[in-house]
Amino acid sequence: MERTIDQAGKVVLRAAERDGIGTVWDRFEQQTPQCGFGEMGVCCRNCMQGPCRIDPFGEGASRGTCGATADTIVARNLARSIAAGTAAHAGHAKHLAHALLKWAEGKAPDYPVKDGAKLQSLAAKLGIDTDNKSTQELARAVAQAALADFSEKETPVAWAAVNVTQGRLEKFLKYGVIPTGIDAAISEVMHRTHYGVDADPINLLLGGVKCALADFAGCHMGTDLADVLFGTPQPVVSRANLGVLKQDAVNIALHGHNPVLSDVIAQMASEMNEEAVRAGASQGLNLVGICCTGNEVLSRHGIPSATHSVSQELALLTGAVDAMVVDYQCIMPSLGNLAECLHTRLITTMPIAKIPGAVHLEFKEETARKTAKEIVRLGIESYKNRGSKSVNIPPYEETSIAGFSTEAIVGALALLNKDDPLALLIDHIVNGNIQGVCLFAGCNNVRVTQDLNFVTMAKELARQNVLLLATGCGAGAFARHGLLTSAATNEYAGFGLKLVLTALGEAAGLGGPLPLVLHMGSCVDNSRAADVAVAVANKLGVDLDKLPVVASAPEATTEKAISIGTWAVAAGLPTHVGVVPPVIGSPAVTKVLTEDIRDFFGGYFIVDTDPVSSAAKLMEAIQARRKGLGL
Amino acid sequence: MKEIFVRLDRCMGCRSCQMACATEHSAAKTLFGAVAETPRPRYRLYVERGDGRNVPLTCRHCDPAPCLEACIAGAISRDDRGMVVHHEDRCVGCWTCLMVCPYGVIGRKQEQRIAVKCDRCPDRDVPACVSACPTKALVFSEAEEFTARTRKVQAGVVAGAVVE
């Protein structure tokens, strides 16, 4: 199997092979064949009488030591994955809430509210009285409401309840899946999957859904508070792929997820440029992004993206990265080892995420700019150590238009219909110029030829006039292949889609159509796509499970992707996954996830590893929804 | 002739060999496809625990082979690789082979009255169980190669015991 379809990646991988340097792909090969019990989700390690495995061929054990069946074990394992994903997003959101509160209390002067209007509207949505309140007071109230959403309370998690349709909320209440605290929901999953608690697979899966809705709340809160603190993204033109690294610059890669650290570094880049030049880097300081931190600083500062997800090691292997600054999530431990072999300084910054081989410079909101400066200085020092060592920057980069927040999309629509922007989108869905909407999300996965599923599916769906949205490393995949451009729309969009994107693009002064895929932000920003869908549903007066809207994570990797996928299903969306999740060991659970869950929420999982037939299945789902609406 | 040998100190009891065996003997040849098939593909080697150790038990392809000698239907023969192979179409399900196998490694197809045993993966260079073993407890090599490796290790032990 080819490792990647990305030209830049191929160049670096060839060099790595020549030099005998192993990457994620080599390590994966060493891991194969992987344990089939684990692959099928029928291995249970939840107690010390285990590990227990259920024989999927029906010859050996059909129950674990405690008596758990494959159905129970698979459902328990899935629920735990959802809890882990939720915990990651919750941690991200909580971090932002603390930063906002610290600023409101005067303890973190480097975090002034940047989008006061969003703070106002957020407060209003949460039912906070906004009259006669200063920005500080409002920030404090919103931050406190956010922090209150984590522990258990009498009322639903606010960020889950106020960001869905009334119909959804009623459904969630009916099935008892509305969480009353984000951390409480995570904790509840850990409790019910403990030895000898919940054994009913359906009940366990509903517990998983409840936790996934807490994940939705965490994601949404992450997006909202990041916008309040750092500004709501607006369309921005940048570049993507390893070619954005510069030979004669101090290249600092910002990797991880949270803008709390990376945005401050981005704000200071111009101040530090002179220092980089004085150190001998004629092209100054060059900040680049990796993974979702990359998406955050791309959306708000236009900082180019070097790469994402599975190819993060390749950025270092160019030899051109002087420092890589990381916070948390999706940062491969292998980077520490690579940095030790190169001149690169890997800088960890978070107390919960240290990596052997890295320098740890703890980041605190109270002294944000000071620490950010120290971090950049380390990068400049490291540049001096690069000396005359050769670099291998592949000459590949693409234009990438990003920054399509919900507000930006509505803004673009408003250029053509000022009074009723959403009506324009709905009209085009009704008249068939736009057949439906597909949100691409999730990671790359070493099991899949990198970017192949993303690119193939996007082209298939665009040809059939499906409006494409993307977040996270999926958006990164499209960026690398030039699909976040007007040119891609001209080349791949079907007639109707091209018509709409062209009208919007020209109204926006782009001199061409909007990009084929609209980059909505990082992976927490899947909430932005949910907002668009909720707004359309509310306007049409139907619930989310009636809309011709689908989602796909065609190369998913992380537990976060599992929790996002689960809330997408609970939101009513047909949700495609392009790798086989560890559930196949229970035909019953597999059937619930792909079929029966539809009776509960309208959404369901589609598992298919072939990108062409996956696109066909999503198209089928869109057509069925259109038919349901009488279109 | 290469044989499957077991390094007895290596087996972790993960049963990956069993999974790979059943998958190799499925129509789909993929794990996810295999478990969905009817009749369900069978594995032909067994990881058992004995005397505190995990032991993968595989057909030794004995010569003379008790199962081959005992088969009343002529369903077991020795092929040109020297492997003891079972022919489903001739099997009458009398289980005589299963009773005489000293290792207990002849099973049955659950849905049918048919015996099932190791065929040493005729379509593969290295048997599926050996390829799947994460700790290399299963080895596919010439007998001499296998013992030479043991001797080499043992030689080190003996040499280390010499008091200068």
Interface residues (C-beta under 8 A of the other chain):
Chain A: P33 C35 G36 F37 E39 M40 R53 D55 P56 F57 G58 E59 G60 V580 I584 G585 P587
Chain B: C14 R15 S16 Q18 M19 A20 A22 T23 L31 F32 A34 V35 A36 R40 P41 R42 Y43 G107 Q110 S131 A132 P134
